[in-house]
Amino acid sequence: MTTQQYQQASEHFLAQARRELADGDLPQASEKGWAAAAQILKAVADHRGWEHSRHRLHLVTVSRLRAETGDGDIRRLFNTASALHENFYENTMPAFEVAESLDDVEALLNKLLPLLDRT
């Protein structure tokens, strides 16, 4: 996939997560929220030429972006997305927490999308 395709996938998954939430499917809303966060990280990593082919590399990307930007919220918001990924398997979050977590994923996208404009 290309940087643009990762970005588009991220936006698509977030929209899909909101639809799943509205339908009451909390596990699927959670997993789509996680996917949105993972795809935007892949977009930024791809844009910078960083390796991003393994799950564990999301943490490396987050750490590098936090160091680059000085923005500690990147890690916090990513951790929220990780909790959504766990919720896909456990289904323990109430709907309001999934909704708030999706808001955090959207905030992460909003922080990272401008980084795609940098060279």
VMD Tcl script that builds the backbone (N, CA, C; Angstrom):
set m [mol new atoms 357]
animate dup $m
set s [atomselect $m all]
$s set {name element resname resid chain x y z} {
  {N N MET 1 A 0.846 -1.192 0.000}
  {CA C MET 1 A 0.000 0.000 0.000}
  {C C MET 1 A 0.886 1.248 0.000}
  {N N THR 2 A 0.323 2.330 -0.463}
  {CA C THR 2 A 1.028 3.608 -0.474}
  {C C THR 2 A 0.631 4.431 0.744}
  {N N THR 3 A 1.375 5.487 0.984}
  {CA C THR 3 A 1.050 6.400 2.077}
  {C C THR 3 A -0.400 6.868 1.963}
  {N N GLN 4 A -0.797 7.270 0.780}
  {CA C GLN 4 A -2.158 7.756 0.572}
  {C C GLN 4 A -3.191 6.664 0.843}
  {N N GLN 5 A -2.903 5.443 0.443}
  {CA C GLN 5 A -3.832 4.341 0.697}
  {C C GLN 5 A -3.964 4.048 2.188}
  {N N TYR 6 A -2.856 4.114 2.914}
  {CA C TYR 6 A -2.932 3.941 4.369}
  {C C TYR 6 A -3.784 5.043 4.995}
  {N N GLN 7 A -3.566 6.270 4.535}
  {CA C GLN 7 A -4.346 7.397 5.054}
  {C C GLN 7 A -5.834 7.201 4.765}
  {N N GLN 8 A -6.156 6.846 3.557}
  {CA C GLN 8 A -7.555 6.634 3.190}
  {C C GLN 8 A -8.161 5.485 3.985}
  {N N ALA 9 A -7.407 4.425 4.182}
  {CA C ALA 9 A -7.889 3.293 4.972}
  {C C ALA 9 A -8.169 3.733 6.407}
  {N N SER 10 A -7.295 4.558 6.944}
  {CA C SER 10 A -7.475 5.057 8.306}
  {C C SER 10 A -8.792 5.820 8.438}
  {N N GLU 11 A -9.038 6.716 7.527}
  {CA C GLU 11 A -10.263 7.517 7.557}
  {C C GLU 11 A -11.491 6.626 7.347}
  {N N HIS 12 A -11.370 5.657 6.462}
  {CA C HIS 12 A -12.467 4.719 6.210}
  {C C HIS 12 A -12.794 3.912 7.470}
  {N N PHE 13 A -11.763 3.391 8.130}
  {CA C PHE 13 A -11.986 2.582 9.331}
  {C C PHE 13 A -12.610 3.401 10.459}
  {N N LEU 14 A -12.210 4.666 10.596}
  {CA C LEU 14 A -12.814 5.482 11.650}
  {C C LEU 14 A -14.296 5.707 11.364}
  {N N ALA 15 A -14.634 5.997 10.127}
  {CA C ALA 15 A -16.045 6.168 9.766}
  {C C ALA 15 A -16.821 4.871 9.996}
  {N N GLN 16 A -16.212 3.758 9.643}
  {CA C GLN 16 A -16.862 2.463 9.842}
  {C C GLN 16 A -17.034 2.175 11.331}
  {N N ALA 17 A -16.050 2.549 12.132}
  {CA C ALA 17 A -16.146 2.354 13.586}
  {C C ALA 17 A -17.331 3.118 14.153}
  {N N ARG 18 A -17.531 4.321 13.675}
  {CA C ARG 18 A -18.670 5.124 14.156}
  {C C ARG 18 A -19.996 4.461 13.761}
  {N N ARG 19 A -20.056 3.886 12.566}
  {CA C ARG 19 A -21.278 3.189 12.146}
  {C C ARG 19 A -21.516 1.951 13.004}
  {N N GLU 20 A -20.460 1.201 13.267}
  {CA C GLU 20 A -20.587 0.001 14.107}
  {C C GLU 20 A -21.043 0.381 15.515}
  {N N LEU 21 A -20.516 1.472 16.036}
  {CA C LEU 21 A -20.935 1.949 17.350}
  {C C LEU 21 A -22.420 2.298 17.344}
  {N N ALA 22 A -22.858 3.011 16.323}
  {CA C ALA 22 A -24.270 3.388 16.215}
  {C C ALA 22 A -25.162 2.155 16.123}
  {N N ASP 23 A -24.643 1.097 15.519}
  {CA C ASP 23 A -25.402 -0.158 15.404}
  {C C ASP 23 A -25.321 -1.005 16.668}
  {N N GLY 24 A -24.510 -0.570 17.625}
  {CA C GLY 24 A -24.388 -1.297 18.883}
  {C C GLY 24 A -23.395 -2.446 18.859}
  {N N ASP 25 A -22.601 -2.552 17.807}
  {CA C ASP 25 A -21.606 -3.617 17.721}
  {C C ASP 25 A -20.283 -3.097 18.282}
  {N N LEU 26 A -20.147 -3.176 19.597}
  {CA C LEU 26 A -18.994 -2.594 20.276}
  {C C LEU 26 A -17.675 -3.288 19.929}
  {N N PRO 27 A -17.646 -4.617 19.820}
  {CA C PRO 27 A -16.370 -5.233 19.425}
  {C C PRO 27 A -15.898 -4.774 18.040}
  {N N GLN 28 A -16.810 -4.714 17.079}
  {CA C GLN 28 A -16.405 -4.287 15.734}
  {C C GLN 28 A -16.059 -2.796 15.703}
  {N N ALA 29 A -16.789 -1.981 16.450}
  {CA C ALA 29 A -16.451 -0.557 16.539}
  {C C ALA 29 A -15.049 -0.396 17.116}
  {N N SER 30 A -14.751 -1.206 18.121}
  {CA C SER 30 A -13.439 -1.147 18.760}
  {C C SER 30 A -12.333 -1.539 17.792}
  {N N GLU 31 A -12.537 -2.634 17.079}
  {CA C GLU 31 A -11.499 -3.107 16.165}
  {C C GLU 31 A -11.292 -2.141 15.006}
  {N N LYS 32 A -12.355 -1.548 14.518}
  {CA C LYS 32 A -12.209 -0.576 13.434}
  {C C LYS 32 A -11.511 0.684 13.934}
  {N N GLY 33 A -11.769 1.064 15.190}
  {CA C GLY 33 A -11.051 2.202 15.779}
  {C C GLY 33 A -9.560 1.921 15.861}
  {N N TRP 34 A -9.221 0.707 16.320}
  {CA C TRP 34 A -7.822 0.302 16.358}
  {C C TRP 34 A -7.220 0.335 14.952}
  {N N ALA 35 A -7.947 -0.187 13.985}
  {CA C ALA 35 A -7.440 -0.230 12.612}
  {C C ALA 35 A -7.178 1.178 12.083}
  {N N ALA 36 A -8.045 2.115 12.423}
  {CA C ALA 36 A -7.846 3.503 11.988}
  {C C ALA 36 A -6.531 4.052 12.531}
  {N N ALA 37 A -6.253 3.786 13.808}
  {CA C ALA 37 A -5.002 4.258 14.412}
  {C C ALA 37 A -3.797 3.573 13.783}
  {N N ALA 38 A -3.879 2.267 13.594}
  {CA C ALA 38 A -2.759 1.519 13.011}
  {C C ALA 38 A -2.456 2.001 11.597}
  {N N GLN 39 A -3.490 2.254 10.817}
  {CA C GLN 39 A -3.286 2.666 9.427}
  {C C GLN 39 A -2.681 4.066 9.330}
  {N N ILE 40 A -3.072 4.976 10.225}
  {CA C ILE 40 A -2.474 6.319 10.157}
  {C C ILE 40 A -1.009 6.255 10.577}
  {N N LEU 41 A -0.687 5.377 11.518}
  {CA C LEU 41 A 0.721 5.211 11.888}
  {C C LEU 41 A 1.515 4.649 10.716}
  {N N LYS 42 A 0.930 3.695 10.002}
  {CA C LYS 42 A 1.598 3.139 8.829}
  {C C LYS 42 A 1.774 4.216 7.752}
  {N N ALA 43 A 0.792 5.086 7.608}
  {CA C ALA 43 A 0.900 6.165 6.619}
  {C C ALA 43 A 2.084 7.071 6.944}
  {N N VAL 44 A 2.191 7.476 8.201}
  {CA C VAL 44 A 3.278 8.371 8.584}
  {C C VAL 44 A 4.631 7.653 8.455}
  {N N ALA 45 A 4.683 6.406 8.917}
  {CA C ALA 45 A 5.931 5.649 8.811}
  {C C ALA 45 A 6.329 5.458 7.346}
  {N N ASP 46 A 5.362 5.118 6.513}
  {CA C ASP 46 A 5.638 4.932 5.096}
  {C C ASP 46 A 6.148 6.228 4.473}
  {N N HIS 47 A 5.520 7.329 4.823}
  {CA C HIS 47 A 5.896 8.645 4.303}
  {C C HIS 47 A 7.341 8.987 4.650}
  {N N ARG 48 A 7.784 8.535 5.813}
  {CA C ARG 48 A 9.144 8.821 6.271}
  {C C ARG 48 A 10.145 7.730 5.890}
  {N N GLY 49 A 9.656 6.660 5.267}
  {CA C GLY 49 A 10.552 5.573 4.895}
  {C C GLY 49 A 10.919 4.665 6.056}
  {N N TRP 50 A 10.113 4.695 7.116}
  {CA C TRP 50 A 10.358 3.860 8.296}
  {C C TRP 50 A 9.706 2.496 8.091}
  {N N GLU 51 A 10.317 1.479 8.643}
  {CA C GLU 51 A 9.756 0.133 8.615}
  {C C GLU 51 A 8.446 0.116 9.403}
  {N N HIS 52 A 7.446 -0.572 8.856}
  {CA C HIS 52 A 6.140 -0.613 9.529}
  {C C HIS 52 A 5.396 -1.913 9.252}
  {N N SER 53 A 6.139 -2.955 8.922}
  {CA C SER 53 A 5.501 -4.192 8.488}
  {C C SER 53 A 5.117 -5.134 9.630}
  {N N ARG 54 A 5.452 -4.771 10.871}
  {CA C ARG 54 A 5.124 -5.630 12.004}
  {C C ARG 54 A 4.379 -4.838 13.061}
  {N N HIS 55 A 3.525 -5.534 13.761}
  {CA C HIS 55 A 2.690 -4.916 14.796}
  {C C HIS 55 A 3.533 -4.160 15.825}
  {N N ARG 56 A 4.624 -4.772 16.269}
  {CA C ARG 56 A 5.448 -4.146 17.303}
  {C C ARG 56 A 6.059 -2.823 16.838}
  {N N LEU 57 A 6.153 -2.632 15.533}
  {CA C LEU 57 A 6.739 -1.402 15.011}
  {C C LEU 57 A 5.836 -0.194 15.201}
  {N N HIS 58 A 4.566 -0.419 15.525}
  {CA C HIS 58 A 3.696 0.717 15.862}
  {C C HIS 58 A 4.267 1.462 17.058}
  {N N LEU 59 A 4.752 0.712 18.045}
  {CA C LEU 59 A 5.335 1.349 19.237}
  {C C LEU 59 A 6.584 2.140 18.888}
  {N N VAL 60 A 7.380 1.617 17.976}
  {CA C VAL 60 A 8.575 2.332 17.535}
  {C C VAL 60 A 8.175 3.626 16.844}
  {N N THR 61 A 7.189 3.545 15.974}
  {CA C THR 61 A 6.715 4.745 15.273}
  {C C THR 61 A 6.182 5.767 16.255}
  {N N VAL 62 A 5.383 5.320 17.211}
  {CA C VAL 62 A 4.840 6.238 18.218}
  {C C VAL 62 A 5.970 6.914 18.986}
  {N N SER 63 A 6.966 6.152 19.390}
  {CA C SER 63 A 8.088 6.726 20.136}
  {C C SER 63 A 8.858 7.740 19.297}
  {N N ARG 64 A 9.076 7.409 18.048}
  {CA C ARG 64 A 9.800 8.334 17.166}
  {C C ARG 64 A 9.007 9.626 16.942}
  {N N LEU 65 A 7.700 9.484 16.771}
  {CA C LEU 65 A 6.872 10.673 16.544}
  {C C LEU 65 A 6.779 11.531 17.794}
  {N N ARG 66 A 6.717 10.883 18.950}
  {CA C ARG 66 A 6.678 11.628 20.210}
  {C C ARG 66 A 7.980 12.413 20.382}
  {N N ALA 67 A 9.110 11.774 20.061}
  {CA C ALA 67 A 10.402 12.453 20.160}
  {C C ALA 67 A 10.509 13.592 19.141}
  {N N GLU 68 A 10.008 13.352 17.953}
  {CA C GLU 68 A 10.085 14.354 16.883}
  {C C GLU 68 A 9.232 15.580 17.192}
  {N N THR 69 A 8.036 15.341 17.697}
  {CA C THR 69 A 7.086 16.441 17.889}
  {C C THR 69 A 7.076 17.000 19.309}
  {N N GLY 70 A 7.546 16.206 20.269}
  {CA C GLY 70 A 7.459 16.613 21.672}
  {C C GLY 70 A 6.054 16.494 22.223}
  {N N ASP 71 A 5.172 15.852 21.487}
  {CA C ASP 71 A 3.758 15.749 21.860}
  {C C ASP 71 A 3.479 14.409 22.540}
  {N N GLY 72 A 3.399 14.432 23.872}
  {CA C GLY 72 A 3.129 13.227 24.636}
  {C C GLY 72 A 1.741 12.662 24.419}
  {N N ASP 73 A 0.844 13.476 23.893}
  {CA C ASP 73 A -0.512 12.982 23.628}
  {C C ASP 73 A -0.521 11.888 22.573}
  {N N ILE 74 A 0.473 11.869 21.710}
  {CA C ILE 74 A 0.516 10.838 20.677}
  {C C ILE 74 A 0.545 9.460 21.330}
  {N N ARG 75 A 1.382 9.296 22.348}
  {CA C ARG 75 A 1.462 8.005 23.036}
  {C C ARG 75 A 0.155 7.709 23.776}
  {N N ARG 76 A -0.377 8.695 24.460}
  {CA C ARG 76 A -1.616 8.486 25.216}
  {C C ARG 76 A -2.758 8.090 24.290}
  {N N LEU 77 A -2.888 8.769 23.191}
  {CA C LEU 77 A -3.964 8.468 22.249}
  {C C LEU 77 A -3.768 7.100 21.604}
  {N N PHE 78 A -2.515 6.752 21.318}
  {CA C PHE 78 A -2.237 5.419 20.784}
  {C C PHE 78 A -2.588 4.348 21.810}
  {N N ASN 79 A -2.294 4.604 23.071}
  {CA C ASN 79 A -2.634 3.636 24.115}
  {C C ASN 79 A -4.144 3.427 24.188}
  {N N THR 80 A -4.909 4.474 23.969}
  {CA C THR 80 A -6.357 4.333 23.925}
  {C C THR 80 A -6.772 3.437 22.763}
  {N N ALA 81 A -6.145 3.628 21.609}
  {CA C ALA 81 A -6.437 2.769 20.455}
  {C C ALA 81 A -6.080 1.321 20.761}
  {N N SER 82 A -4.983 1.105 21.470}
  {CA C SER 82 A -4.593 -0.248 21.856}
  {C C SER 82 A -5.635 -0.882 22.773}
  {N N ALA 83 A -6.221 -0.071 23.646}
  {CA C ALA 83 A -7.290 -0.578 24.519}
  {C C ALA 83 A -8.505 -0.989 23.695}
  {N N LEU 84 A -8.775 -0.272 22.621}
  {CA C LEU 84 A -9.867 -0.669 21.728}
  {C C LEU 84 A -9.568 -2.028 21.091}
  {N N HIS 85 A -8.322 -2.233 20.711}
  {CA C HIS 85 A -7.934 -3.518 20.113}
  {C C HIS 85 A -8.184 -4.652 21.112}
  {N N GLU 86 A -7.833 -4.425 22.350}
  {CA C GLU 86 A -8.090 -5.423 23.393}
  {C C GLU 86 A -9.591 -5.637 23.579}
  {N N ASN 87 A -10.348 -4.555 23.489}
  {CA C ASN 87 A -11.795 -4.673 23.684}
  {C C ASN 87 A -12.459 -5.519 22.600}
  {N N PHE 88 A -11.872 -5.565 21.421}
  {CA C PHE 88 A -12.403 -6.429 20.370}
  {C C PHE 88 A -12.464 -7.870 20.870}
  {N N TYR 89 A -11.459 -8.279 21.632}
  {CA C TYR 89 A -11.393 -9.646 22.132}
  {C C TYR 89 A -12.152 -9.837 23.434}
  {N N GLU 90 A -12.153 -8.833 24.286}
  {CA C GLU 90 A -12.728 -8.975 25.622}
  {C C GLU 90 A -14.166 -8.443 25.738}
  {N N ASN 91 A -14.503 -7.441 24.943}
  {CA C ASN 91 A -15.833 -6.817 24.957}
  {C C ASN 91 A -16.281 -6.435 26.367}
  {N N THR 92 A -15.424 -5.708 27.061}
  {CA C THR 92 A -15.734 -5.273 28.424}
  {C C THR 92 A -16.031 -3.779 28.528}
  {N N MET 93 A -15.742 -3.011 27.507}
  {CA C MET 93 A -15.978 -1.563 27.549}
  {C C MET 93 A -17.447 -1.254 27.312}
  {N N PRO 94 A -18.010 -0.377 28.122}
  {CA C PRO 94 A -19.369 0.082 27.814}
  {C C PRO 94 A -19.353 1.010 26.593}
  {N N ALA 95 A -20.502 1.218 26.028}
  {CA C ALA 95 A -20.614 2.003 24.794}
  {C C ALA 95 A -20.027 3.402 24.940}
  {N N PHE 96 A -20.237 4.045 26.087}
  {CA C PHE 96 A -19.725 5.408 26.227}
  {C C PHE 96 A -18.198 5.431 26.211}
  {N N GLU 97 A -17.551 4.380 26.713}
  {CA C GLU 97 A -16.088 4.334 26.678}
  {C C GLU 97 A -15.580 4.072 25.264}
  {N N VAL 98 A -16.286 3.232 24.534}
  {CA C VAL 98 A -15.903 3.009 23.139}
  {C C VAL 98 A -16.052 4.321 22.374}
  {N N ALA 99 A -17.144 5.032 22.602}
  {CA C ALA 99 A -17.373 6.313 21.915}
  {C C ALA 99 A -16.268 7.316 22.247}
  {N N GLU 100 A -15.926 7.436 23.519}
  {CA C GLU 100 A -14.862 8.363 23.918}
  {C C GLU 100 A -13.519 7.934 23.332}
  {N N SER 101 A -13.293 6.648 23.282}
  {CA C SER 101 A -12.045 6.141 22.716}
  {C C SER 101 A -11.956 6.427 21.222}
  {N N LEU 102 A -13.076 6.314 20.527}
  {CA C LEU 102 A -13.081 6.660 19.103}
  {C C LEU 102 A -12.801 8.149 18.915}
  {N N ASP 103 A -13.280 8.974 19.829}
  {CA C ASP 103 A -12.939 10.400 19.781}
  {C C ASP 103 A -11.429 10.589 19.925}
  {N N ASP 104 A -10.804 9.789 20.800}
  {CA C ASP 104 A -9.350 9.859 20.959}
  {C C ASP 104 A -8.628 9.400 19.694}
  {N N VAL 105 A -9.147 8.379 19.044}
  {CA C VAL 105 A -8.552 7.931 17.780}
  {C C VAL 105 A -8.649 9.049 16.750}
  {N N GLU 106 A -9.790 9.716 16.708}
  {CA C GLU 106 A -9.934 10.841 15.778}
  {C C GLU 106 A -8.932 11.941 16.108}
  {N N ALA 107 A -8.718 12.203 17.391}
  {CA C ALA 107 A -7.723 13.199 17.798}
  {C C ALA 107 A -6.322 12.780 17.339}
  {N N LEU 108 A -6.019 11.483 17.429}
  {CA C LEU 108 A -4.725 10.989 16.959}
  {C C LEU 108 A -4.583 11.222 15.453}
  {N N LEU 109 A -5.621 10.907 14.706}
  {CA C LEU 109 A -5.576 11.153 13.267}
  {C C LEU 109 A -5.340 12.633 12.980}
  {N N ASN 110 A -6.041 13.486 13.709}
  {CA C ASN 110 A -5.891 14.924 13.500}
  {C C ASN 110 A -4.489 15.417 13.826}
  {N N LYS 111 A -3.815 14.763 14.758}
  {CA C LYS 111 A -2.434 15.129 15.079}
  {C C LYS 111 A -1.456 14.621 14.028}
  {N N LEU 112 A -1.738 13.445 13.477}
  {CA C LEU 112 A -0.777 12.821 12.577}
  {C C LEU 112 A -0.966 13.189 11.107}
  {N N LEU 113 A -2.178 13.502 10.712}
  {CA C LEU 113 A -2.403 13.859 9.301}
  {C C LEU 113 A -1.519 15.015 8.829}
  {N N PRO 114 A -1.346 16.067 9.633}
  {CA C PRO 114 A -0.461 17.156 9.156}
  {C C PRO 114 A 0.993 16.713 8.952}
  {N N LEU 115 A 1.406 15.656 9.624}
  {CA C LEU 115 A 2.766 15.165 9.451}
  {C C LEU 115 A 2.982 14.558 8.069}
  {N N LEU 116 A 1.908 14.226 7.396}
  {CA C LEU 116 A 2.020 13.695 6.040}
  {C C LEU 116 A 2.328 14.790 5.018}
  {N N ASP 117 A 2.116 16.041 5.420}
  {CA C ASP 117 A 2.402 17.168 4.527}
  {C C ASP 117 A 3.856 17.593 4.616}
  {N N ARG 118 A 4.548 17.137 5.670}
  {CA C ARG 118 A 5.962 17.498 5.833}
  {C C ARG 118 A 6.817 16.604 4.953}
  {N N THR 119 A 7.893 17.154 4.500}
  {CA C THR 119 A 8.804 16.380 3.665}
  {C C THR 119 A 9.854 15.703 4.499}
}
mol reanalyze $m
mol bondsrecalc $m
mol representation Tube
mol addrep $m
